[in-house]
């Protein structure tokens, strides 16, 4: 395995998740497609990582594997401090992993509060629904239907829906991909704020290298291999006085 397919974070931080030798082959009738090539990756507890790569580079595949939505063709994933065994791992993924996708995928007939509450009902130790909406700055739109919300606001509801689980791992697949430049920064500020308040390990997959400005660590996925990137300077994020961490 090439050394370029291995990305190891700096030492002296608490490892949350370890992936070793991750390989994924997508099998079709026409041909087999090698999406991931023996990836090694460690995620630290409470860090925000940005995974940059062009379309088709395997970003979504990697997130699906890390989040338990798919299984690797080869290799293994260990979530530290969780129970061993396939059943225990499935339960962990269901209760402690949140997802945010490019499309908000809200239930159109339900209000913002109801969309978030649906997930809270099945969570292990959820946030209060209104607090999750407050965390993303939408507490005043809690009774609004998705059709009355802007694309930016709908994506914030989708983030609140993921955060209400109080996830230990938050996986975001192109969360700003369908947003205009003016609203892209707002979503990134929300994700950074949530990571600081809840201490969630957050991984954002994107094709836009500018997103790396909010990250603790930036890595690139290219040709099924991970490569380190220089971390951009972190821009200031406005404080949120109503969220000091005590209510989480």
N, C-alpha and C positions, 0 to 999 in steps of 0.2 A: 504494500500500500504506500502510495506517495506521501511524503511528509506534508505536501500541500493540502492534503485532504483532512488534516488534523488541526484543530484550533483549540488550544489550551489557555484558559483565562489566567490572570495573575494569581499568585499564591496567596495564602493566608486569608481566604474568605471561605465561608461555609457553603459547601457544595449542596445544591438542591436536587439536581438531576444529572445523571451521567448517561451518555449514549456512546456505545462502542461498536465500531465496525458496521454501522448502519448501511445496509444496501437495500434498494428497492427496485424491482423489475416489474414494469407494467406489461402484462401479457395481452396481446391482441391477436386477432386472426391473421393479420398481415405480418406482424413481427413483434419481437420483444424489445421494449424500450427500457434502457438502464437509466433510471431517474436519479438515483443516489449511489455513490461509489465509495463504500466503506468509510462513512463519516464518523469521526470521534468528536464529541462536543460535551462540555460541562457547562451547566447553568448554575449561577450562584444565587443563593436565597436573597430576594429583595432587589435584584438588579434589573435594569431595563436594557434589553439587547435589541438592536436593529439588525435584521437579516436582509441584505440587499442583493437583488439578482434580477436579471431580465426575465421577461415572460418565458415560461417553459423551462426555467432553470431548476425546478424541483422544490421551490419554496413551499408551496401548498402541500406537497407530498411530505416534506419534513415536518411541518406543523401537524399534519394528520397523524403521523407516527408518534410524535411527542405527546399528542393529546389523546392517544388511544382510539382514534377513529379508524385506524388501519394498522396492520402489522407488517413488520419488515420482512423482506425476503431472507435476509441474513442479518446478524448482529443482535444487540440487546440494548434495552433501556432500563435503567434503574432509577427509581425515585427514592431518594434517601429518606429514612425515617418513616417509611410506609411499610405495611405488611407485605410479605412475600406471597406468591401464589397468584394464578391468573384471576381468580374470582376477586381477591383483595385488590388487585391492580385495577380491574374494571370498576369496582366500587369507588376506588380513589379517584379515578378519572371522572366518574359521574358526579361526585360530590365536591371535588376540589379543583377542577379545571374549568376555566371559562373560555369561551370563544367569541371573537368579534370578526365578522366577515365584511367583505367589500359592500355587499348589499345588506341593509339592516334587517330584512326578512321579518318585519313586524306583522302581527295579526291585524289586518286592516279594520276589523269590526271592534277592536278593543282599544281602550285608552292607553296612554303611556303607562299609567300606574298599573293597569291590568296586565299589560304585556310583561312588565317586570315582575309582578306578583305571581304570575304563572310559574316562573323559575324559582322564586323564593319558596314556594310551597313544597318543592322537592329537595331543597338544599339542606345540608347537614346542620349548619349554623348560620343562617342567612342574616344579612343586614335587614333593617326595616326598609320596606319598599320606598317610602318617602325619603329616607336618608340616602338610598342609592341614587334617587333622582336628584336630590340636593347636591350630591357629590359631583354630578355631571352638569350642574347648573340648570336643571329643568324642573325644579320643584313647583314653579309657577305654571308649568304646562302639563301637570300630571293628569288632568282630566281631558286632555286634548286627544283626538283621534289622529292616527298617522297622516291622513290626507290633509290635515290642517297644519302639519309641521313642515318645516323646510327640510331639505336633504341633510343639512348639518344637524338639525335637531333630531331627526329620525336616527341618525347614526349615534347621537348621544344617548338616546333611549336604548339602542342596542348595546352600548357600552354599560349602561346601568343594569341592563338585564344580565350581562355577564358578571358584573361586580356584585350583584345582590347575593350571589352564592358565597361571597367572601372568599374568592378562589385563592389558592396558593400559587397557581400558575395561570396566567392569562395569555392566550395565544391570539394574535391579531393578524389576519390575512388581508393585506391591502386595505386597511381600514379607512384610508383617505383617497383611495384610487378613483372613486367616482365623485369626489368633491372638488369644487373650484378652489383656486389658490387662496382666496380670501377666507375660506372656511377650514382649509386643511390645518392651519396652525391651531385653530381652536380645538379640534379633535385631539391633536397631539398634546396640547396643554392639559386636556382632561385626562388623557392616559398617564401623563407624567404625574399629575396631581394624585390620581388614584394609586399609583405605584408607591408614592411617598407616604400617603395616609394609611393605606392598608398593608404596606410591606409586601405586596404581591410581586413575585417574579414574573416579568412581562417580556414577551418576545413579539416584536412587530416585524412582519415580513412585508417588504415593499420593493418596488422597482425604482423608487425615488431616493437617491442618495442624500437629498436634503433632509430627509427624516432623521438621519443619523445625528443631527444636531441635538436631539433630546436624549441621546443614549449614553449609558455608561460604557457600552462596548458596541462596536460595529463590526460585523463580519459579512463577507460576500459569499454567495453560493453561485458557482460558475462551473458548468460542465459536470454537475453532480458532486463537486468537491467544495469544501469550505476554505476560504482564504481570509486572513485578517485584513482589516482596513484601518486607516488612521481615524481615530475618533475626533469628530468635530467639536468645537467649543460649545458648551451647553448654554443656550440663551436663557435670560431670566424668565421665570414663569410667575405671573401675578399671584400673590398670596390669596388664600380663601379664608377669611377670619372665622367663618362659621364651622370650618372643618379643621380642628386642631389635633385630631386623632383620638380624642377622648370618647367621641360618640360612636366610633367604629366598633 
